[in-house]
Structure formats: structure tokens, C-alpha cells
């Protein structure tokens, strides 16, 4: 049965702030041109050049040890901008697909770390369980661990602020 678990305060606030400072500093130093912004938006991978920086990897190192078992895949930095328009898009649930290079190994778990608050109003995580749709609201520094067979999606961001998170997937060890 698919499931999830939340760990409140999993990541210390100083690590969350260091990651946000790095991301915002990159925007100030490099800028983001419209072409790059569009590529990141559609790929659902933001700041790909920063994925392995210490400020990002330090987030995963703070997770509960049991959540870190397996082969850690590259992180996905995810930003959800405020929705523009009168009506929101449909929320589409998905399951993560293992990469070709995994050579048949399956995901053991998916772990998301909130580096800003995740709420229903700002498009926070929603999972589909036998009980129905369940929003998972997290404060910055909280983490959620999901089994790979749990359908999940971001909601619609109806606030004026960007929602930030970092996801890691862990492959089963052979």
C-alpha cells in the first residue's frame, strides 16, 4: 500500500537559509534569461548547475538515516511560481519513473524537503491515497518521504510567492 511519512524540522533552519541564499545569489549574479527560465519551467528542474553544491547536498544529509538508505540520485530543485490566470490548471498526479541508467533498479523512496512553507494555497504537495486526496502541508525544513507507488502532484499556487523545494530519489541497492 502506498504511503508517506512527514518529519517535522528534519532540516535545520541554517541549512534551509543557506540553500535559499545560494539560489537567490545565483539569480543576482547570473540572472535568468527568458529562454533558460522556460527550459527550467517545462523540465521541472530549476538551477541544474547548482544541484551538487554543498548547500543543496547538506539538506539531504540532515534527513533521518533510515530515509537515506540506497543510492541517492541527483536532486531536483523545484520552484512553483504563482499561477497566472483566472482558473487553475488541472492537477495531474504522477509516479516517478526510474532513469535508464538505473539498470532495472527501482526507487526505494522519494524524499521532498520544503525550503519554503508548502501549503494548500501555494500549491504544496498533494497525494492520492485510498482515503482520497490528501494535502501535505510542510513548514520550511520539514521533509516528506513517499513510497514510489504513491501518486503525487503539486497543487496550484494561488499566492504571490514562489514555493521552493528539493526532491531526492533513492534507488534500491542490489
Secondary structure, 3 states (H helix, E strand, C coil): CCCEEEECCCCCHHHHHHHHHHHHHHHHHHCCCHHHHHHHHHHCCCCHHHCCCHHHHHHHHCCCHHHHCCEECCCEEEEECCCCCCCCCCCCCECCCCCHHHCCCCEEEEEEEECCCECCCECCEEEEECCEEEECCECCCCEEEECCCCCEEECCECCCCCEEEEEEEEECCC
